[in-house]
């Protein structure tokens, strides 16, 4: 049945269906939320896990399949199967802030631990799209196996694991090079994949085999095969790594696997045709989408019982959880080398620009840019419109409000370069304050040129004054050395 579901939806992707325009939704307060992709509604239901109630419904693209939340909780990424896009939701405002074209029939999505990349499986293209989350653009396309569905990034951030449903394999991607470095045979029609918190094991649901393959990621081999329920699909590992939760789509149950023994220790009845599962950030709850019931079952992971059932949209598939932080400004510092080459004994120039990349303006408190020069460089001047700067310490401050997406006037830092400065130097600057959380750091590594030697005057050149110098024909070429026949 599950294979038929996936194959049957391929026809939908071929239709000329209209895209859903981004619409505004109400903002939610900071807290923990579950995000549910409703395939037939073209929406995402946002569940407040404190009340187990839907607080916002966000319009997204056509036929949303899966959803992943960034580690910082500020963005949710939704694959839209029918229009081959990914919707990017700002979780503070619950609005779509970007729509990214990817490959044919995107299904699975996972975000890297550092939040800089999102990986999307393209079921109809046999590829994985790699999205730069800063620019919301695809920066790489990785060929994988036949009909990829699930994807998971290891918590170590070094590998991505992709289930190839029609190839009965898992592709292992080196995320540093965006290349497949291993292909692991697993069971029949692999669907979901999850990686343990310590990055030592990957768990793969084999839908047509009613099993879970346990992969040793160090050797890229299957070390155990665990029988579960009928048509397993979604899988998630507990925060402590002691349990794996497997959704059995045709059995209407969730199998709970003890990862120490690789045995099923509990079977939890849920709703009709469950599809995916996500564990809450604190590990106390598991959220299961029931596609035919249009609900989400909330499981107490301590007792392995359903403690709530939440009504959502039509045909819910994907689910993810995340902690939405309190909206705040986010100051980002960009430092570039300008003013031509850096030469020993001369001067060089840096430009520094502060941008608010957050969701709120700065709060009027002091914004401080501090610079730490490397050995061999000493400050000459540091200035910028509206900034108050000092050379000791080397810093600039201001407190006027900076709107989201806006930048302060750039700072210009001029430095004197010593004659014994190392060949390469790295300058480091930071920006703090303004209500932003944390510190933004920027670096600039510069190659130092040697002092250019001026050409000596003509009369000081070697050879001047030699016999014949200055006589007619002195500068004529030596015809005896012409190339070719004479």
N, C-alpha and C positions, 0 to 999 in steps of 0.2 A: 504493500500500500504506500509506503513512504517513497519508494523509488518512483511509483506512478505519480505521486504528488509533485515531486521535483520535476519529472519529465513533462507532466501536464502543464506546468506553469511556463514552460518555454514558449508556448504559443502566445501567451500574454505579452511577452517582450517584443514580439514582432508587430504588434498593433501600434498605430499612430495615436497614442494617448496623450492628452494634454498634461503639461507639467503643472504642479500645484505651486502657485506663487507664495512666497514667504508672507506670513501674516503675523501680526502682533498677538502676543498672549500675555497674560498677567504674570508678573514676577512672583517668585516664591521666596520665602525667607530662608536663611541658611539652615541646612539640615540634611538628612539622608533621604534620598529619593530613589525609586525604581522607575526605569524608563522602558516602556513596552511598545514595540512596533506592531501596529494593527494593519495587517496586509491588505485587507479589503477596504479599509477606511481611509488609507493614505494619511494616517495620523500616528502620533506617538502619545500614549497616555502617560502622564507623570503622576506617580503614586507617592504620597507622603507616607513614609514607613512608620512614622509615629502614630498615625491615625488609620493606616491602611485604607485610604480613600484617594480617589483621583482628584487632584487639585487643578490640573491644567491639561488641556488636550492641544497638541501642537501639530498643525498641518505640515506635512513634509512632501516628499516626492511620490511617484507612482509605484504602488506595491512594495512598501517598505518591508524588509525581511529581517534584518539584524541591527543591533545597536550596541555601541561600545562607548563608555564614558572615560574621558581623559583622567590620568592619575590625580591631577589637581582638582578635578570635579567641575571645571569651568566650561567644558564642551562635551557634547554628545554627538557621535557620528552614526548616521543611519544610512544603510544601503537601500537604495530604491531600485528594485529589480527591473521593473518594466521600462524605466527611462534611463537606465545605465548611469545613475548619478549617486553621489553621497551628499546628504543634507547635513550641515553643521549647525547644531543648536547651541546657542548661548544659554547655559543653564541658569544664569542669573535672571535673564529676562524671558526665558522660554520662547525665543524666537529663532527662526532660521537666519543665520548671518552669512552663510555661503552655501552654494550648490556646486559640487565638483564633478565634472564629467570623468567617468572611469571606463572600464571595459564592459563587454556585453554580459548582461545578467549578473550584476554584483550581488553576492549573498553574504559571506562572512566578513566581519571586520574586527580588528584588534588594534589597540594603541600601545606603542612602546612604553616601557616604564618611565622614561624621561619625558614622555609626552610630545616628542618632536616628530614622530612618524605615526601614520595610520596605515595598516595593511588590509587590502580589500581583495577577496577572492572573486574572480570573474568567471562564473560557471560556464558561460557560453563561449569564452575566449581562451580558456585553459591558461590563464595568467593571474598574477597578483599585481595590483596597482599599489605603488608606494607613494603615499601622500606626505608632503611637507606641511605639517600643521601650522607653521608660522605664516606660510604664503597661501595655503589651501590650494596647492597645485600638485599634480602628479609628477614626481621627479624620477621615477623608474618604473619599468614594467618587467616583471620577472616571469618567464615561461615556467610552468609547473606541469603536473600531470593532467589526466583527462577528467574534466568536470569537477573542478575544485569547489568545495563547499565551506568547510570550517577552517579557521585560522586562529592561532594563539602565539603570542610572543612570550618567550621565557622571561621570568622575573629578572634574570641576569642581564637581559637586554641584548644578548648576542645572537639568538636564533629565533626564527619564526617557523612554525610547524603548520603544514597545509594538508588537509585530507583531500585526496583525489578519488572521488566516489566511483568513477567508472574504471579506474585503474587499480583499485584495491591497494593503494599505496599512500604513504605520507612523504611529502617533499620537505626537506630541511633546508631553509634559506639562511645563509650567512648574511646578517643584516648590514654588516660593514661593507660588503661588496655587492649585495643584492644579487647573489647567485645561489643556485641550488648546489649544495655540497654533498647531499646524500638523499637516497630514495629508499624508503623502508617498506617492505611488504607487510600488510596487515590483513584484517579480515575482509569479508564481503561487503562492499558498499560502505566504506568509512564515511562518517558524517561529521560528528563533532570532535573537538580536541581541546584539551586543557592541560596546562603544565603545573606541576607542583611548585609550591612557594620556594623550595630550595633549588629549583631548576634541575633536579636529578631524574624526574620521571615525567613522561607525557602519557595521557590517557586518551584513547581513541575509541569512539563508539562505532561498532560495525553493524549497521542497521539490518542487513539481510542475514547476518550470522547470529544475531542476538547475543553478542559478546562485546567485551571491552578489551582492547589490546593495551598492555602496559609496556611502554618503551623505556629502556635505559638510554638516556640521552648522551651519556658518555661514549657508548658503543654503537648507538643507533640501531639497536636490535630489540625485538620483542622478547621480554623476559617472563611474561605471564599473560594468560588469556582467561578472562573472568566471565563466566556465564551470567547474563542478566535477564531482563524481561524482553517482551516482544517488540521488535523494531526500535532499538535504542537510538536516540538522536542527540539531544543536548547533554553536555557534561560540564560540571564545575567542581573544583577542588576547594575544600574548606581552607580558611585563612591559616590554620595551623598545619595543614597538610595531612591530617590524620584520616580524613574522609573524602571520598569522591561521590558526587551525586549524579546519577544517570537517569535521564528521562526516557521511559519506555512508551513510545507514541501509541502503539497498538494495544498496550496492556493497561493504559491509564494509571500507571504507577511510576514511582521513583525508587530506583535501587540505591541503597546506601552501601558503599564499599569501604571496608577497613583497609587502608592503604598499606598497613604493616603486614597483613596476611593475604591481601588480594582476594578477599572473600566478601560476599554480600552479607551484611549483618542486620539489615532491616529493609523492608519493602513498604513504601508509604503510598496508599491510594490517593490519587488526586482527581482532577477533572477530566473531561472528555478530550481525547487526542492531545495530550501534553506535548510540547515541542522543545522548549528551551528552559534553562535553569540558571539562576545567578544567586550567589551568596552575598549577604549584606556585608558591608565593610567591617562590622564588629563580629561577624561570624555566627550570630545568634539566629538568623533567619535565612531560609532559602526561598526564592520566588520562582514559581513555575507557571509558564503560560499554557493555558488549555485552549487550543485553537478552536475546537468545535463548540466549546461552552462559552467563549468570549469572556473568560475569567482568568484570574491569577490566583493560584493557591499559595498561601504563605505557610511555610513549614517551620516549626520550632525545631531547631537542629539538636537541642538537648534531649527532646522527647521523641523526635521523629514522628510528629503528628501535625496535621493541618490545623492551624489556629485561626485562620481567616481566609475568606474567599472574596476577592475584589473584582467587581465587574469593570471591564475595560471595553475597547473597541471591537470591531468585527474581524475575526480570524487573527488573534494575536500570535505572533511567532517569537521574535527576538525579545530578550530582556537583559538589562544591565542595571547595576546599582552604583551609586556614587554619592559622595558628600559634597553638597554645593556650599562653597565658602561664602562668607560675607563679601558683597561686592566692594571692590577697593581699586584705587588707581594702581597702575603698574608702570613704574618708570624704567625705561630701557635706554641704555647708554650706547651710542655708536661713536667709535673713535677711528678716524681715518688719517693717514699721513698725507700731507699736502705740501705745496710749495716747492716741488722739485726734489732732486736727490739730496740725501744727507751726506755731507762731505766733511772729513776731519779738518778741524780748524775753522769750519764755517758755522752756519746756523741752519736749523730746520724748523718746520712748523707742523703742528698737529691741529686738527679740528675735532671738536667734541660736540655731539648733538644729543640732547635729552628729549625723549618722546614718551608720552603717556599711552601705553598699549593696553591699559585696563578698561574697565567698564564705567568708572566714575572719574570725575575731575580730582585733581589734588585738593587737599583740604585747607590750604593756606599756611600750613606749617613750613618750616625752612627746608628747602631742597639743597643738598650739598653735593657738589662734584669735587672729588679729591683725586689728585694725580700723584703717582709714585714713579719718579724718573729712575731709570737704570744708571749704573755707574758710567761716567763719561758724558752725561748730559746734565746741564744746569739750566734752570729757568731764566729767561730774559724778560718775558712779559706773558701775562695771562689775562685775557679780557673778552668781553662779549656784551652786546647791548642788553641792559637791564640786570646784569650780573655784578656782584661785588666780589672782587678777587684779591687774593694775597699771594705773595711768593713764598712766605714762610708762615704757616704751612702752605703748601701749594694747593689751593682750593678756591672755589667760587660758590657763592650762595645767592639764593633769591627765594621769595615766598609768595609770588603772585600765582593765581590759579591757572593751572594748565588743563585744558579740556581733553577728554578722551580722543585719541587719534592725532592730537596736535603736538607740536614741538616748540621748545624754547628757541630763541635765537642762538645760533652756534657759538661756541667758545673757540678762541684761537690761542694756542699755546706755542710760543716761540722759545726755542732752546739753543744754547751754545753747545757745540760739539767739540770735545777735547781732541787734541792731536793723537792721544793714545787710546781713544775709544775702541772697544772691541769691534770686530767685523760685523757682528749682528747684535742688536739690542732690542729688548722688549719693554715697552712702556705699558703700565697698568693704571687704569682709572676706575673709579667707582661712583655711583650715584645712590643717595639714600634720602629719606624724608618724604615730605609731601603727603603723608598718610599711606604711602606704599609699604607693602610688607616685603622685607628682605632687602638685599643689596644687588644691584645690577653691576656687573663687571665687564669691562671692555679692555682688550689688549691690542697693541699694534707692534708687530715685529718688523724692524727696518734694517736693511743692509747699508752699512756705512762705507762710502767710497773713500779712496785715498785722496789726499790733496792733489788737485790737478796741477801739473807742471806747465808753466807758460813757455811758449816757444822762444828760444833765444833770438835776439835781433839778428838780422841778416849777416852783419859783419862779424858776429860772434859764432857763426855756425862753423862746424868742422869743415876744413877744406878751403875756407876763405883765405886768400893770400897765396895759395899754391900757384906754381908756375902755370901760366895760361889762363888763370881765373880772370874772367871779365873780358878776355879777348874774343873777337868775333868767331863764332862757331864753337865756342867753348861748351855751350849747352846743347849742341846738336847731338842727336842719337848716334851711336856707333853703328854704321850701316853694315859692318861685318857681322853683326849679330841679329840681322833681320830674319824673321821666320820665313820659311818657304824658299822657293827657287830664286836664284839671283838673276 
